[in-house]
Amino acid sequence: MTRIFDRNSIRVRPLSQRANKLEIERDTVDPSAFEPRLSEQALLDVRRAAAEILTARERDASVILAFGAHSIKNGLARVMTRLMDGGWVGHFATNGAGVIHDWEFAFQGASGEDVKRYLDEGQFGIWEETGSFINLAIAVGAYRGLGYGESVGAMIVEGGLGLPDDEELAGAILAGGAEDAREEELVRAAAAADLRALLGRHPAKRGFLAVEHPFAACSLSAAAYRAGKPFTAHPMFGHDIIYAHPMNRGAPIGRAAELDFLSFVDSISRLEGGVYLSVGSAVMSPMIFEKGLSMARNAARSRGASIEDFSIHVVDLAASAWDWTKDGEPPQDNPAYYLRFCKTFSRAGGRMSYASADNRSWLVALLRELESSDRASRGSGG
């Protein structure tokens, strides 16, 4: 039998004892005051993206923004919320760390621990509230039929978690054990069993567990939940600090993340005439995009449709001397070949461009370009 580590042997400390490097009130980006610094090439890319997004909106095609955790750490939640509120972005996708930073900002107004310091102490990522509340939110959300990102957004908006009593969970489990149980009853029974086992470890009474979020206005996941827009999380097991906590369970994570992936693919299925923005995500975004696009194209071709007319805008800090738009994929002896986020997207078809830029400058410039275009359209009676 494979030996496994006992997470109950870990000493978990209160989140309030952690020193944080980021404060949301200090570090949030005010899109009206921030001054973008972009190269001419990056600025041209912003203008092309804005024009394509406006066209996509007219065609009711998907506009998807996939981003890495640094977009949240850099205080861009307000900027992305305005992109959503303006009707320009309809789907947000991030990794597990993006959700964690978004939640920590909403919960305590601070995030970003000193990794070296706490790794040396054997304390990195092992914090009570982050681990217990996010893991519990995902388990509750999975039982409710919510996705990963949606579960955390719901906890923030609703001010806590509704914890079903044991009788309700036992009834759901029993229904799943019936000989004629439908698939949805089996799935709900499994989620109920996961949650029942987890609640057996949690000191909270059944009913409503209040979790205050004084900085909820700074959360993108909460804004998306209120607006009914997809905010999907695409985690990899073991990559995020919540996996260190004794409350972590793999089944609820997988159940909720599966829903998020299928929501993402649903948006990809409407990408014809649309725009895909990949900002600061070197692995997650290109990996889920290529699988999602293949799935969506497979289904589209079975009904005589296609997904070929779309734009991809990739933004990252890494410099690239290779002209992906003009020259296509570089040979394997060229270092540019190993820029995964460019290589994968260049193989997807459509129109791909790469801009080396700070995510704050690029997204703020994009928001301003879109807002300016909308004002001009209204002024001209368009």
N, C-alpha and C positions, 0 to 999 in steps of 0.2 A: 504494500500500500504506500502511495506517495505521502511523504511527510509534508505537513503544511504548518505555517506560522500561526500562532495563537494571538490574534489581535487583542484579546482580553488582557494580555500581559503588558500592554502599552499604557503609559501614564499620559492621559489626555489633560491638557491644561485649558482653562477658560480663555476664550478669545480676547477678553479684555486685558489679559496679561501680555499680549503680543505687541511688540513694537512694529509700527507700520510706516512704510516709506511714502504712501500716497494718501492724500486727504481730498475727498471729492469737492468740498467747498473751495479749496485752494486750486486744485488741479483740473477741475472741469473746464472744458473749452466753451467759451461764449462765442457762438458763431457770428454774432454781430460785432465783436471787438477783436477777434483773432485775425492776425494778418498773415495770410498764406505766403510761403516762400517756395516758389516752384521754378524749375527751369522752363525755358520756352517750349521745349518738347513736351514736358509734363502738363503745361498749361494748355497746349493744343489738344492733348489727350483728354483733359477735363472738358473742354468745349465740345469735342466730338461725342464724348459720353453723354453730356447734357442733351445735345441735339437728338441723339439716338433714344434716350430715355423719353423725351417728349413725344417722339414718333411712336415708341412702344406703347405709351399710355393711350394714344389715339387708336392704336390697333388692339387694345386690351390684351397685350402680350405681357409675359412675365418680366419683371425687373427684380433681380435677386442680388442681395448684397451678402457675400460670405466674407467673414473677417476673423482674424486671429485675436487672441486675448488682449494684445497690446492696444487694440482700438478702444477697448473698455478701460484699460489701465491708463491710457492717455486722455481720459475724460471726454470721449466722443459720444457718449450716450445721448446727450441733448441734440447733437448734430444729426445723429442717425434718427432720432425721434422726429425731428423736423422733416427729414427726408421721407419718413413714413406719413406724417400728418399732411404733407403737401401732395400726397398721392403719387410720389415718384418711385418709391421702393415699396414692394408688396410682400417681400419675404426676406427675413434675416436669418443667417445660418452662422453658427460659431462652434467652437470646440468646448470641452468641459470646463477648461480654465476661464473662458469668457463668461460662462454662467456664474462661476464662483466669484469672480471679481465684481460682476454686476450685482450679485446678491450681497456680498460683503459691504459694498458701497451703500446699498439701500438699508442694510441692517445697522451698520455702525459708522457710516460715513468715511471709512478708511479701508485700505487694502494694501497688498504688496509687502510681504514680509522679507526680511533679510535672509535670503536662502543660505548663504555661507555660514552666518552666525548660528542659525537654528539647525542646520545640518550638522555642524560641529557638535552641537549640544544634543543631537538626537531628538530634536523637537520640531523639525521642519514639517509643516503641514498637519501637525497633530493637535488640533484645536477643537474644543468641544462644540461650540455652536455651529460653526461651518460644517463640521462632519455630521452632527446629529440632525440638524434642521434640514439640510439639503438632502441627505439620504432619506429622511422620513418624508419629506415633501415628494420625492420621486416615487416612493412606495405608495403613498396615499394617491398621488396622481395616476399611477399605473392602475390602481384599483378603480379610479374614476374614469379610466379610459383616456387620460391625458398624455401628451408627449413629455419629454424630458424638460425642454425649455419652458413649455406651457405650465408644467407643474410648479416650477419655481416662481414664474410670473404670477400664478394664481395665489401662491402663499403670500407674496408681497402685497398684492392688491386686496386680498381678503383679510389681511392682518393676522394670518395664522393658518392652522390646519384643522379641518374637521376629522376627528378620529372616530371611526365607526365602533360601536360597542361589540362585544364578543358574540352576542346573539346574531347580529347582522352578518358578521363574517362567517360564523359557523353555518348559517343558512345558505350563504353563497357557496361555501365549500360543499355542502350537502347537495345542492342543486347540480353542481358539476360532477358529482359522483353517480347521478342517475344514469340508468342504462341508455335512455334516449336523450341524454344531454346534448344540446347543440354546441357547435364550436365556440360561439361567444360565451356560453355558460361555462365551458371548460376553461377558457382563457380567464374569465372573471374569477372562477374558483381558484385557479393557480395564483392570481394576484391577491385574492383574499387570504390564501394560506401564507403567502410571503408577508403580507402586512400583519396578520395575526401573530406570526412568529416574532416579527420585529417589535410589535407593541408589547409583547411579553417581556421585552428587555427595557422598555421605556417607562420611566417613573410617572409620566403624565397620566391623569385619569382620562377615561373616554369622554367624548364630547368635543368641545372646541378648545384647542390649544392655542392660546394667543401668542403671537410672535410679532412684536412691534418692529416697524420699519420706518424710523423717523425721516429717512432720506429716500423714501419711495419715489419721489418725483425725479430722482436721478437715475432711475432704473429703466433700461431699454426693454428688458423682459416684461416688466410691469406695464409699460406703455403699450407694448404689442398685445398683451393679454387684454387690456381694456379695449383696444381698438379691434380685437378679433383678427389680428394679422399673425401669420406664422413667425414664430421665433424658435428656430429649431437648434438642438444641440447634437453634436456628432462626436461623442467621446471615444477614447480608446482605453480599454481597461488597464488600470494601473498608472495612467498618465496624470491623474489629478489627486489632489490631497484628500478628497473625501474617501478614497479607497483605503486610507490608513486607519480610518475610524472604525471602532467595533460595530457601529450601526450599519456599516456598508453591507449590501447584499447584491450579488450579481444579477439575479433574476429580474428585480424591478428596474435596474439600470438598463438591461437588455430590452425589456418589454417597452419601456418609454422611449428609448433611443431608436428602436425599430419603427415606432410610429413617426418619430421625427424624420427618419430617413425616407419613409414613404411619403410624408408630406413634402419633403424636398423634391423627390422625384416627380410628384404631382405638379409642382411649380415648373420643373424642368420640362414637363410634357407640354407646357404652354409657352415655350421659349421661342418658337417661330416668330420672327419679327421683334424679339425681345432683347434684353441686355443682361449680361452676367458680370457683376463686379466682384473681383477677388482681391481683397485688401489685407496684406500682411498675413497671409496664411500659406506657408510653404508646403504643407503636407495635407492637412485636412481638406481644404477646399478643392484642390485638383483631384484628390482621390475619390471623394464622393461625387464630384461632377462627372468624371468619366464613366463611372458605373451608372449614375442616374441618367446620363444622356443616352447610354447604350440601351438601357431599359425603356426609356421613353421613345427612342427611335424604333425599337423593336415593335412596340405596341402601335406606333403611328403607321408603320409600313404595312401592318396587317389590315389596316383600314384604308390604305391607299394614300396616306398623308406623309409628310416629311418634316424634319426639323433641320434646316440647313441655313436659313437666313436669320442670323443673330450675331451679336457682338460680344466679345469678351474683353474686359479691361482688367489687366493684372497690375497691381501696385505693390511695390516692396522697396525696401531701402537698398537692396543689393544692386550694385552697378552692373550693367550688361552692355558690352560693346557690340553684341550681335544684333542685327536688325531682323527680328523675328517676322515682322510684317513683310519685308521685302525678300529675305533670303530663306525663309522657312526654317526647318530643323537643322541645327549645325551637325557636323560629323562628330563621331564619338571621341576623337582626339582633341576636340575643342572644349575647354572648361565650361562654356555656356551650355553644352549638352546636358550637364548635370544640374542645371537650374530646373528642378523638377516642376516648379509651378509654371514655368514657361513651356517646357517640353511637352507636358501633358496637355496643356490647353492648345498648343499649336497643332496637335494631332486631332483636335475635336471638330475641325471644320469651322464654318462661320468666319468671323473677322477678329483676330486677336491682336491686341497691342499691349506693350509693356512700358510702364512708366516707373522710373526710379524716383521715389518721392516719399517724404514723411506722410504718414496716414492722416495726420491732423491737417496739414496743408491741402492735401488732395481732396479730402472729403468736405472741408469747409469751402474750398473753391468750387467744388461741384454744387454744393447747396446754394451758394450765392449765384452761380450761373443759372441754375434752375429757377430760383426766386426772381431773378432779374428778367428772365424770359417770360415768366408768368405775368409779371407786372407790365411788361411791354405788350403782351398779348391783350391784357385787359384794357390798357390804355388805347390800343388801336381798335378796340371793339371786337377782337378775334375770340 
